[in-house]
């Protein structure tokens, strides 16, 4: 029926949008502190590889999958942070061009993860894990009419983690003195420095948090949408996350909405054959669809959304 199709699509949308939103929140911390991080895609790849590898090694029989998954996700976050250090050091200490540095990380990630798979597992991918993150029903809440079906039945718990992260990000960035200082570094670093704020430290913090969140996003993605890590596990979601960040105007709730929108556009591609007026279109159209929607959304909204002023600029201490 139409409603059950809608509920199925909605559940898949929540699954697909979770890693997009988590990675975009990472980008938000980085860009608010003044460093553009287009390496989100590469960091997600590293996080996905490390998470998958840890889960495979710790849990070959699938007996203690919950512990293995938790340790895997934490390892993925740590790996994302370590990998993002390269970007932080290049952009903040060496004054490298942030776009070039981010691109280098994206290229490096694809090579290094396949290479490590080959070393550890003698193949270009990780072995398949027996179970990833399983869907849950939330007792009581699942019985609410409509909303229960949409948000609390057969949903991956990672979606709830995503919602918590959205609120935490909003609180830290907009409601704490620390967040105010971090945002000032992304707008007027020279003025911030004259007030005694350590711009370098703030920017390191922003990039490292973006590394942790993108690593987590990669881990979540591989454990909910795949059965093993391969080099195409992330397939450009890091770039969709950047689009969600711009589309969501560097605001956590905007990012949540934009991430859901991009998640839905991916889901529509899967379900198009079941929707009568879309079924006649060729399948290639739907592979293309989410990216076309992304471009259209950016064309409409990009001019109106103003990012942090100093994001992407090399911080020159002598400049006034």
KEFIGU-579549 format. One record per residue: y, x, z of N, C-alpha, C, CB in turn. Coordinates in steps of 0.05 Angstrom, whole numbers, padded with zeros to 5 digits, always signed. Atoms other than C-alpha are relative to their C-alpha. Glycine has a CB too. Layout:
BEGIN
YXZYXZYXZYXZ
...
// end
This chain:
BEGIN
-00024+00017+00000+00000+00000+00000+00025+00017+00000+00000-00019+00024
-00026-00014+00001+00073+00019-00007+00007+00013+00026+00022-00018-00009
-00008-00011-00026+00084+00028+00068-00017+00024+00008-00001-00021+00021
+00017-00022-00009+00023+00072+00080+00006+00025-00017-00030-00008-00003
-00008-00022+00017+00044+00115+00020+00026+00013+00011+00005-00009-00029
-00025-00010-00012+00114+00121+00051-00006+00016+00025+00019-00024+00006
+00006-00014-00025+00085+00141+00119-00013+00027-00006-00018-00017+00018
+00013-00025+00008+00040+00193+00086+00021+00020-00010-00021-00004-00021
-00021-00017+00011+00099+00221+00048+00018+00011+00022+00017-00015-00022
-00019-00008-00021+00142+00222+00110-00013+00022+00017+00007-00024+00018
+00014-00021-00016+00089+00262+00149+00000+00027-00014-00029-00009+00006
+00000-00025+00016+00084+00313+00093+00028+00012-00001-00011-00005-00029
-00028-00009+00000+00160+00317+00090+00006+00015+00026+00020-00024-00003
-00005-00014-00026+00162+00335+00165-00014+00027+00000-00010-00018+00023
+00015-00026+00001+00109+00389+00153+00015+00021-00017-00028-00005-00010
-00012-00019+00019+00145+00420+00094+00028+00008+00009+00001-00012-00028
-00027-00007-00007+00215+00416+00122+00002+00017+00025+00016-00026+00005
-00002-00016-00025+00198+00449+00189+00006+00030-00005-00026-00002+00016
-00006-00028+00004+00195+00521+00163+00027+00004-00014-00022+00014-00016
-00026-00003+00014+00256+00509+00118+00022+00000+00021+00004-00022-00022
-00021+00003-00021+00297+00486+00178+00001+00024+00019-00004-00026+00016
+00001-00023-00019+00273+00542+00224+00012+00024-00012-00030+00005+00009
-00011-00024+00013+00289+00596+00173+00030-00003-00004-00014+00004-00027
-00029+00004+00004+00357+00564+00158+00016+00004+00026+00005-00029-00011
-00013-00005-00026+00374+00565+00232+00003+00030+00005-00016-00014+00024
-00002-00029-00002+00359+00639+00230+00023+00010-00016-00026+00013-00010
-00023-00008+00017+00407+00647+00172+00027-00008+00013-00002-00014-00027
-00024+00009-00013+00458+00608+00212+00010+00020+00021-00004-00028+00014
-00007-00021-00020+00457+00659+00269+00011+00024-00013-00024+00007+00018
-00008-00024+00014+00463+00716+00221+00027-00003-00013-00021+00008-00021
-00025+00003+00014+00519+00688+00179+00023-00007+00018-00003-00022-00021
-00021+00005-00019+00558+00661+00238+00010+00025+00013-00010-00020+00022
-00009-00026-00012+00559+00732+00265+00013+00018-00021-00023+00014+00014
-00014-00014+00021+00584+00756+00197-00018+00016-00019+00019+00019+00013
+00017-00015+00018+00522+00783+00162-00016-00020-00018-00020+00018+00015
+00015+00017+00018+00495+00748+00100-00029+00010-00001+00012-00001-00029
+00028-00008-00001+00419+00748+00104-00016-00014-00022-00013-00005+00027
+00017+00013+00021+00386+00733+00037-00028+00011+00001+00013+00005-00028
+00028-00010-00003+00324+00770+00062-00018-00019+00014+00001+00027+00014
+00016+00019-00015+00300+00707+00096-00027-00004-00012+00015-00028+00002
+00026+00005+00014+00246+00698+00043-00019+00023+00006+00005-00002-00030
+00017-00023-00005+00220+00769+00053-00009+00001+00029+00015+00026-00007
+00007+00000-00028+00222+00763+00129-00021-00022+00005+00026-00005+00018
+00021+00021-00003+00183+00697+00124-00027+00010-00009+00008-00025-00016
+00026-00011+00011+00130+00733+00082-00013+00018+00021+00005+00016-00026
+00010-00018-00020+00123+00787+00135-00011-00016+00024+00022+00020+00009
+00008+00017-00023+00120+00735+00191-00026-00015-00006+00022-00020+00007
+00024+00015+00008+00068+00695+00152-00025+00018+00000+00004-00014-00027
+00022-00019+00001+00025+00756+00140-00010+00008+00028+00008+00025-00015
+00008-00009-00027+00026+00780+00212-00013-00023+00016+00025+00011+00016
+00012+00023-00014+00013+00710+00240-00028-00005-00009+00018-00025-00004
+00026+00005+00011-00045+00699+00193-00020+00021+00008+00001-00003-00031
+00018-00022-00007-00075+00768+00206-00008-00002+00029+00014+00027-00006
+00007+00002-00029-00071+00759+00282-00019-00023+00005+00027-00003+00017
+00018+00023-00004-00103+00690+00279-00028+00006-00010+00012-00025-00014
+00026-00007+00011-00159+00716+00235-00015+00020+00018+00003+00013-00028
+00013-00021-00017-00173+00776+00280-00007-00011+00027+00019+00024+00003
+00005+00010-00027-00168+00739+00347-00020-00023+00001+00026-00009+00013
+00015+00025-00002-00205+00677+00328-00019-00004-00024+00020-00024+00001
+00017+00002+00024-00260+00689+00277-00018-00025+00001-00018+00025-00001
+00018+00023-00002-00302+00631+00303+00014-00027+00002-00019+00002+00024
-00015+00025-00003-00246+00580+00313-00003-00012+00028-00009-00020-00021
+00006+00011-00027-00265+00573+00387+00025-00002+00017-00020+00017+00014
-00025+00002-00016-00198+00589+00419+00024+00001-00018+00001+00023+00021
-00021-00001+00020-00152+00571+00363+00028-00003+00011-00005-00021-00021
-00027+00005-00011-00094+00548+00407+00012+00026+00010-00001-00020+00023
-00010-00026-00010-00087+00616+00442+00006+00018-00024-00021+00013+00018
-00004-00017+00023-00096+00653+00376+00025-00007-00015-00024-00001-00018
-00023+00009+00015-00043+00611+00342+00026+00007+00014-00001-00031-00004
-00024-00006-00016+00007+00620+00399+00006+00030-00002-00004-00008+00029
-00004-00029+00002-00003+00696+00399+00008+00008-00028-00026+00015+00009
-00006-00005+00028-00001+00696+00323+00029-00006-00006-00017-00016-00019
-00028+00008+00005+00066+00660+00321+00020+00019+00014+00006-00029+00009
-00017-00019-00014+00096+00706+00374+00000+00027-00015-00010+00004+00030
+00002-00026+00016+00071+00767+00334+00016-00003-00026-00030+00006-00006
-00016+00004+00025+00102+00737+00271+00030+00002+00005-00007-00028-00012
-00028-00002-00008+00169+00730+00307+00008+00029+00004+00006-00017+00025
-00006-00029-00006+00165+00802+00332+00002+00016-00026-00021+00012+00019
+00001-00014+00026+00147+00827+00262+00026-00006-00016-00025-00007-00016
-00025+00007+00014+00206+00788+00233+00024+00014+00011+00004-00030+00002
-00022-00015-00012+00253+00820+00283+00000+00029-00008-00001-00003+00031
+00002-00029+00007+00228+00890+00269+00008+00004-00030-00029+00010+00004
-00006-00002+00028+00233+00878+00194+00030-00004-00005-00017-00020-00017
-00028+00006+00005+00303+00849+00199+00018+00023+00011+00008-00026+00014
-00015-00023-00010+00325+00912+00237+00009+00018-00023-00017+00017+00019
-00007-00016+00024+00324+00947+00169+00026-00011-00012-00023+00000-00021
-00024+00013+00011+00375+00897+00144+00024+00004+00018-00005-00030-00005
-00022-00004-00019+00417+00902+00207+00011+00028-00001-00010-00007+00029
-00008-00028+00000+00418+00977+00206+00016+00007-00026-00024+00019+00003
-00013-00005+00026+00436+00980+00132+00027-00013-00002-00018-00009-00023
-00026+00015+00004+00490+00926+00135+00020+00007+00021-00006-00030+00001
-00019-00003-00022+00521+00940+00203+00007+00030+00005-00011-00012+00025
-00006-00028-00007+00514+01015+00215+00006+00017-00025-00024+00012+00014
-00004-00017+00024+00511+01042+00143+00020-00013-00019-00027+00004-00014
-00019+00014+00017+00560+00991+00115-00010-00005-00029+00026+00015-00001
+00011+00005+00027+00513+00976+00057+00008-00028-00009-00031+00003+00000
-00005+00026+00010+00524+00917+00012-00022-00019+00010+00002+00000-00032
+00020+00017-00013+00490+00859+00048-00019-00014-00019+00014-00021+00017
+00016+00014+00020+00465+00825-00015-00021+00020-00010+00017-00011-00023
+00019-00020+00010+00433+00889-00041-00021+00007+00021+00016+00026-00008
+00019-00006-00021+00402+00905+00026-00021-00023+00004+00015+00004+00027
+00018+00023-00002+00373+00834+00031-00020-00001-00023+00016-00026+00001
+00018+00000+00023+00345+00838-00039-00022+00022+00003+00016+00005-00027
+00020-00022-00004+00312+00905-00022-00022-00009+00019+00015+00025+00010
+00020+00010-00020+00278+00872+00038-00019-00020-00013+00014-00012+00024
+00018+00020+00014+00252+00815-00006-00020+00014-00017+00018-00019-00017
+00018-00015+00017+00222+00864-00055-00020+00016+00016+00015+00019-00019
+00017-00016-00017+00194+00908+00000-00022-00018+00013+00016+00014+00022
+00018+00017-00015+00162+00849+00036-00025-00007-00017+00014-00026+00009
+00022+00007+00017+00120+00828-00024-00019+00023-00003+00011-00009-00028
+00017-00023+00004+00094+00898-00034-00015+00008+00026+00016+00024-00009
+00012-00010-00025+00082+00916+00039-00021-00018+00011+00022+00004+00021
+00019+00019-00011+00045+00852+00058-00027+00002-00016+00010-00028+00000
+00024-00002+00017-00004+00858-00001-00014+00026+00006+00006-00002-00030
+00011-00027-00006-00013+00932+00014-00015+00000+00027+00022+00021+00000
+00013+00001-00026-00029+00919+00087-00025-00018+00000+00020-00011+00022
+00025+00016+00003-00078+00863+00068-00022+00017-00011+00006-00024-00019
+00020-00018+00013-00113+00914+00024-00012+00020+00020+00012+00015-00024
+00009-00020-00020-00116+00965+00081-00018-00013+00021+00024+00014+00014
+00014+00012-00023-00139+00917+00136-00024-00017-00009+00019-00017+00016
+00021+00020+00007-00181+00866+00098-00014+00007-00027+00012-00027-00002
+00012-00008+00026-00200+00904+00033+00003-00021-00022-00029+00006+00005
-00006+00019+00022-00170+00848-00009+00029-00005+00001-00017-00027+00003
-00029+00003+00002-00101+00826-00030+00010-00024+00015+00008-00002-00030
-00008+00023-00016-00099+00768+00018-00015+00002+00027-00007-00028-00014
+00015+00000-00025-00121+00754+00089-00025-00018-00003+00017-00009+00025
+00022+00019+00001-00189+00721+00101+00011-00027+00009-00023+00009+00019
-00009+00027-00008-00183+00645+00111-00005-00003+00030-00015-00022-00016
+00005+00006-00028-00175+00622+00183-00013-00027+00002+00025+00002+00017
+00016+00024-00002-00220+00567+00208+00018-00024+00004-00021+00002+00022
-00019+00022-00002-00164+00523+00233+00027+00011+00006-00009-00020+00022
-00028-00007-00005-00089+00528+00231+00010-00019+00022+00017-00002-00026
-00012+00019-00019-00041+00483+00269-00009-00028-00007+00032+00003+00000
+00010+00027+00007-00073+00414+00274+00020-00021+00007-00027-00005+00015
-00019+00022-00005-00036+00348+00272-00007-00014+00026-00001-00020-00023
+00004+00014-00025-00027+00309+00336+00011-00029-00001+00012+00015+00024
-00012+00026-00005-00014+00237+00357+00013+00002+00028-00021-00023+00000
-00013+00000-00026+00037+00229+00413-00006-00026+00014+00031+00005-00003
+00007+00025-00013+00010+00179+00463+00025-00017+00007-00016+00005+00026
-00022+00019-00005+00054+00117+00477+00020-00002-00023+00014+00007+00026
-00020+00000+00021+00107+00138+00427-00011-00009-00027+00014+00027-00002
+00011+00007+00026+00059+00129+00369-00002-00030-00005-00027+00013-00003
+00003+00029+00003+00056+00054+00383+00026-00014-00006-00012-00011+00025
-00026+00012+00007+00130+00043+00370-00001-00009-00029+00024+00021+00004
+00001+00009+00028+00136+00000+00307+00016+00019-00018+00011-00029-00003
-00012-00016+00021+00155+00040+00244+00005+00029+00009+00027-00012-00008
-00006-00028-00009+00184+00101+00282-00024+00015+00010+00022-00001+00021
+00024-00013-00010+00118+00114+00315-00017+00011-00022-00017-00021+00017
+00015-00009+00023+00083+00117+00248+00013+00024-00014-00002-00023-00021
-00015-00020+00014+00138+00161+00220+00000+00027+00015+00028-00008-00006
-00005-00025-00014+00149+00212+00275-00022+00009+00020+00025-00003+00015
+00018-00007-00022+00091+00209+00325-00029-00003-00006+00007-00017+00024
+00028+00003+00007+00027+00197+00287-00008+00021-00020-00006-00028-00012
+00010-00021+00018-00012+00254+00255+00022+00019-00010-00014-00013-00024
-00022-00018+00007+00049+00300+00258-00007+00028+00011+00027-00010+00012
+00004-00027-00011+00046+00376+00265+00019+00004+00023+00004+00021-00023
-00018-00005-00023+00074+00396+00333+00023+00019-00007-00016+00011+00024
-00021-00018+00009+00115+00448+00296+00026-00015-00006-00009+00017-00024
-00024+00015+00006+00162+00393+00276+00017-00005+00025-00007-00028-00013
-00014+00004-00025+00179+00379+00349+00014+00026+00009-00019-00010+00023
-00011-00027-00006+00190+00454+00359+00026+00003-00016-00020+00023-00006
-00024-00003+00018+00239+00451+00300+00024-00016+00012-00007-00011-00028
-00021+00017-00011+00279+00394+00332+00012+00014+00025-00011-00028+00007
-00009-00014-00024+00283+00433+00398+00018+00023-00008-00024+00010+00017
-00016-00024+00009+00308+00495+00360+00027-00009-00011-00016+00015-00021
-00026+00010+00011+00362+00453+00325+00019-00004+00024-00004-00026-00016
-00017+00006-00023+00389+00430+00393+00008+00026+00015-00014-00019+00019
-00006-00025-00014+00384+00499+00425+00020+00016-00016-00027+00017+00003
-00019-00015+00017+00420+00531+00365+00028-00013+00003-00009-00001-00029
-00026+00014-00002+00475+00478+00368+00013+00007+00027-00004-00031-00003
-00012-00005-00027+00484+00489+00443+00010+00029+00002-00022-00006+00022
-00007-00028-00002+00484+00565+00439+00025+00007-00017-00023+00019-00008
-00021-00008+00019+00530+00570+00378+00026-00014+00006-00009-00005-00028
-00025+00015-00003+00580+00515+00395+00008-00007+00028-00003-00025-00015
-00007+00009-00027+00578+00504+00470+00000+00022+00020-00020-00021+00009
+00000-00022-00020+00574+00573+00502+00021+00020-00008-00029+00013+00002
-00019-00022+00006+00625+00629+00508-00012+00020-00018+00010+00013+00026
+00014-00019+00017+00573+00674+00477+00001-00008-00030-00030+00004+00009
-00001+00011+00028+00569+00629+00415+00027+00002-00012-00010-00028+00000
-00027-00002+00009+00644+00628+00410+00006+00028-00009+00020-00009+00022
-00004-00028+00007+00646+00704+00410-00014+00007-00026-00009+00019+00023
+00016-00006+00024+00591+00707+00358+00014-00012-00025-00028-00011+00003
-00013+00012+00023+00627+00658+00312+00026+00015-00007+00007-00030+00006
-00026-00014+00006+00693+00696+00320-00006+00026-00016+00014+00007+00027
+00007-00025+00015+00657+00759+00294-00005-00007-00030-00025+00013+00012
+00004+00008+00028+00639+00720+00231+00025-00010-00014-00021-00022-00001
-00025+00009+00011+00710+00695+00222+00021+00022-00002+00011-00024+00016
-00021-00021-00002+00758+00750+00245-00010+00023+00017+00026-00011+00011
+00012-00022-00017+00719+00812+00267+00021+00018+00012-00019+00016-00016
-00020-00018-00011+00782+00854+00275+00013-00012+00025+00021+00007-00021
-00013+00013-00023+00815+00803+00321-00020-00001+00023+00008-00029-00008
+00020+00001-00022+00750+00796+00360-00002+00027+00014-00028-00008-00012
+00002-00027-00011+00746+00871+00369+00024+00006+00018-00002+00022-00022
-00024-00005-00016+00818+00872+00394-00001-00014+00027+00025-00008-00016
+00003+00015-00026+00797+00822+00448-00023+00012+00016-00006-00029-00005
+00021-00013-00016+00743+00870+00471-00028-00009-00006+00006-00003+00029
+00027+00009+00007+00684+00837+00437-00014+00022-00017+00000-00027-00017
+00014-00021+00015+00631+00886+00412-00012-00012-00025-00022+00013+00018
+00008+00013+00025+00626+00864+00339-00027+00010-00009+00021+00005-00022
+00025-00011+00010+00569+00911+00323-00024-00012+00015+00000+00030+00004
+00021+00011-00016+00527+00885+00381-00005-00029-00007+00006+00003+00030
+00002+00029+00007+00541+00812+00363-00015-00003-00026+00028-00013-00001
+00012+00002+00027+00521+00824+00291-00030+00008+00001+00015+00017-00020
+00028-00007-00004+00457+00859+00312-00015-00024+00011-00003+00025+00018
+00013+00024-00012+00441+00799+00355-00005-00021-00021+00018-00011+00023
+00003+00021+00021+00454+00751+00297-00022+00006-00019+00026-00003-00015
+00020-00007+00020+00410+00789+00249-00028+00000+00012+00006+00028-00013
+00027+00000-00013+00353+00799+00299-00010-00028+00006+00002+00016+00027
+00009+00028-00004+00352+00725+00317-00008-00012-00026+00023-00017+00013
+00008+00010+00026+00350+00709+00243-00027+00011-00008+00022+00006-00022
+00027-00011+00006+00291+00756+00237-00022-00014+00015+00000+00030+00007
+00021+00013-00017+00254+00724+00295-00005-00028-00011+00010-00002+00029
+00004+00028+00009+00266+00653+00268-00013-00001-00027+00027-00015+00000
+00012+00000+00027+00249+00670+00196-00030+00009+00002+00015+00020-00019
+00028-00008-00005+00185+00706+00221-00016-00024+00010-00001+00023+00020
+00013+00024-00011+00168+00643+00261-00005-00020-00023+00017-00012+00023
+00002+00019+00023+00182+00600+00199-00023+00007-00018+00027-00001-00016
+00022-00009+00017+00134+00642+00158-00027-00006+00013+00002+00030-00006
+00024+00005-00015+00081+00636+00212-00007-00030+00000+00002+00010+00028
+00004+00030+00000+00090+00560+00217-00009-00009-00028+00026-00014+00008
+00006+00008+00028+00087+00555+00141-00029+00006-00007+00019+00013-00019
+00027-00007+00008+00022+00593+00133-00021-00015+00017-00004+00031+00005
+00020+00014-00016-00012+00556+00191+00000-00030-00005+00006+00005+00030
+00000+00029+00005+00008+00486+00169-00006-00006-00030+00027-00013+00008
+00001+00007+00028+00009+00491+00093-00021+00016-00016+00027+00003-00013
+00018-00018+00014-00044+00542+00076-00025+00006+00017+00015+00027-00007
+00024-00007-00016-00113+00567+00097-00002+00030+00003-00025-00012-00013
+00000-00029-00002-00098+00641+00089+00027+00010-00010-00024+00013-00016
-00025-00012+00010-00040+00688+00074-00005+00011-00028+00011+00021+00019
+00000-00013+00026-00028+00705+00001+00029+00006-00006-00014-00017-00023
-00028-00009+00007+00033+00735-00033+00017-00024-00008+00000+00021-00021
-00016+00023+00008+00053+00665-00057+00002-00021+00023-00012-00013-00025
-00001+00019-00022+00047+00632+00012+00029-00011+00004-00009+00014+00026
-00027+00009-00006+00123+00629+00021+00014-00012-00025+00016+00023+00011
-00011+00009+00026+00139+00615-00053+00029-00010+00001-00017-00023-00010
-00029+00006+00003+00215+00617-00048+00012-00018+00021+00004-00012-00026
-00011+00017-00021+00223+00576+00015+00023+00013+00015-00021-00008+00020
-00022-00014-00013+00269+00629+00043+00026-00006-00014-00005+00030+00001
-00025+00006+00015+00318+00615-00013+00008-00029+00003-00005+00007-00030
-00006+00028-00005+00312+00540-00003+00013-00002+00027-00026-00018-00002
-00012+00000-00027+00329+00554+00070+00029+00008-00002-00015+00020+00019
-00028-00008+00004+00392+00590+00048+00016-00023-00012+00002+00026-00018
-00014+00023+00012+00410+00530+00005+00004-00021+00021-00017-00011-00024
-00002+00020-00021+00397+00485+00065+00023+00007+00019-00026-00004+00015
-00021-00010-00018+00444+00528+00106+00028-00006-00012-00003+00031+00005
-00025+00005+00013+00500+00522+00055+00006-00030-00002+00001+00013-00029
-00001+00029+00003+00486+00449+00042+00006-00013+00027-00026-00011-00012
-00005+00010-00027+00486+00437+00118+00025+00011+00012-00024+00006+00017
-00026-00011-00009+00553+00472+00124-00001+00017+00025+00019-00023+00004
+00002-00019-00023+00530+00525+00174+00000-00014+00027+00023+00020-00001
+00002+00016-00025+00518+00470+00225-00029-00008+00005+00019-00025-00001
+00029+00005-00004+00450+00460+00259-00009-00028-00008-00006+00004+00030
+00009+00027+00007+00449+00385+00249+00002-00005-00030+00017-00022+00014
-00002+00000+00029+00472+00393+00177-00025+00013-00012+00026+00014-00010
+00024-00014+00009+00415+00442+00168-00024-00017+00003-00003+00027+00016
+00023+00018-00004+00366+00392+00197-00001-00021-00023+00003-00014+00028
+00000+00020+00021+00388+00339+00147-00006+00012-00027+00028-00014-00002
+00004-00013+00026+00389+00387+00088-00029+00009-00002+00019+00025-00003
+00028-00009+00000+00320+00415+00107-00018-00023-00005-00007+00013+00027
+00016+00024+00004+00292+00345+00110+00002-00009-00030+00009-00023+00019
-00005+00008+00028+00323+00330+00042-00017+00018-00019+00030+00003-00007
+00015-00018+00018+00291+00392+00010-00030-00004+00005+00007+00029+00005
+00028+00006-00005+00225+00377+00045-00010-00025-00014-00005-00004+00031
+00007+00025+00014+00226+00307+00017-00002+00004-00030+00022-00022+00006
+00001-00004+00029+00241+00332-00053-00025+00014-00009+00025+00016-00010
+00026-00013+00005+00180+00377-00049-00023-00020+00001-00006+00023+00020
+00021+00020-00004+00137+00319-00024-00001-00019-00023+00005-00015+00027
-00002+00018+00022+00161+00274-00079-00016+00011-00024+00029-00006-00008
+00016-00013+00021+00130+00324-00128-00030-00005+00003+00006+00030-00001
+00029+00004-00005+00062+00316-00095-00008-00029-00005-00008+00008+00029
+00008+00028+00000+00063+00240-00093+00009-00015-00025+00011-00013+00024
-00011+00014+00024+00097+00226-00160-00020-00017-00015+00013+00020-00018
+00020+00015+00016+00032+00205-00193-00007-00027+00012-00025+00018-00003
+00007+00025-00013+00024+00149-00142+00023-00020-00001-00008+00005+00029
-00024+00018+00001+00094+00120-00153+00004-00009-00029+00026+00014+00011
+00002+00010+00028+00093+00075-00215+00022+00011-00018+00002-00029+00001
-00020-00007+00019+00161+00091-00245+00003+00031-00004+00028-00011+00008
-00001-00029+00004+00151+00167-00235-00025+00010-00013+00004+00013+00027
+00027-00009+00010+00078+00170-00257+00000+00008-00029-00021-00021+00005
+00001-00006+00029+00096+00172-00331+00012+00027-00006+00016-00022-00014
-00013-00026+00006+00135+00237-00325-00021+00023+00002+00023+00005+00020
+00019-00022-00001+00100+00304-00338+00000+00014+00027+00006+00020-00022
+00002-00012-00027+00075+00342-00276+00020+00024+00003-00028+00010+00005
-00018-00023-00002+00118+00403-00293+00027-00008+00011+00004+00014-00027
-00026+00010-00009+00179+00360-00280+00001+00001+00030+00004-00029-00010
+00000+00002-00029+00158+00353-00207-00002+00027+00013-00022-00017+00009
-00001-00027-00011+00145+00427-00197+00028+00010+00000-00019+00019-00017
-00028-00008+00004+00216+00436-00220+00019-00015+00019+00008-00003-00029
-00017+00020-00013+00244+00377-00183+00015+00010+00025-00016-00023+00008
-00014-00009-00024+00259+00407-00113+00022+00020-00006-00019+00012+00020
-00019-00021+00006+00295+00466-00144+00024-00011-00016-00013+00023-00016
-00022+00013+00015+00335+00423-00192+00018-00016+00020-00011-00020-00022
-00016+00015-00021+00356+00378-00133+00017+00019+00016-00019-00016+00018
-00015-00020-00015+00376+00441-00096+00025+00008-00015-00018+00025+00006
-00023-00008+00016+00421+00463-00153+00021-00022-00001-00009+00008-00028
-00019+00022+00002+00452+00394-00161+00015-00003+00027-00015-00027-00007
-00012+00003-00026+00464+00389-00086+00021+00022+00005-00021+00001+00023
-00019-00022-00004+00497+00457-00085+00025-00002-00017-00013+00027-00005
-00023+00003+00018+00541+00442-00145+00019-00021+00012-00010-00009-00029
-00017+00021-00011+00566+00378-00111+00013+00009+00026-00017-00025+00005
-00011-00005-00027+00575+00406-00041+00010+00028+00005-00022-00006+00020
-00006-00028-00006+00584+00481-00047+00030+00004+00002-00012+00018-00021
-00029-00004+00000+00658+00477-00063+00013-00010+00026+00013-00014-00024
-00012+00012-00023+00671+00434-00002-00007+00015+00026-00008-00029+00002
+00009-00012-00025+00632+00475+00048+00011+00029+00002-00031+00000+00003
-00012-00026-00003+00668+00535+00075-00016+00015+00021+00030-00002+00009
+00016-00016-00018+00625+00588+00107+00017+00017+00018-00021+00017-00015
-00015-00019-00016+00644+00639+00159+00016+00020-00018-00019+00016+00019
-00018-00015+00018+00704+00677+00130-00009+00029-00006+00027+00001+00012
+00006-00029+00003+00679+00748+00142-00029+00005-00007+00008+00015+00025
+00028-00004+00007+00606+00736+00125-00003+00014-00026-00016-00027+00000
+00004-00015+00025+00585+00787+00073+00020+00023-00003+00002-00019-00023
-00020-00022+00002+00646+00831+00083-00009+00024+00017+00028-00009+00009
+00005-00024-00017+00636+00902+00107+00021+00002+00021-00002+00026-00018
-00019+00000-00022+00668+00908+00175+00013+00027+00001-00015-00007+00027
-00016-00024-00001+00723+00959+00172+00017+00000+00025+00017+00004-00027
-00014+00001-00026+00748+00976+00242+00030+00005-00004-00012+00020+00019
-00028-00006+00003+00813+01002+00214+00017-00022-00012+00003+00025-00016
-00014+00021+00015+00830+00939+00175+00014-00019+00020-00019-00015-00019
-00013+00019-00018+00880+00891+00207+00003-00027-00014+00028+00010+00010
// end
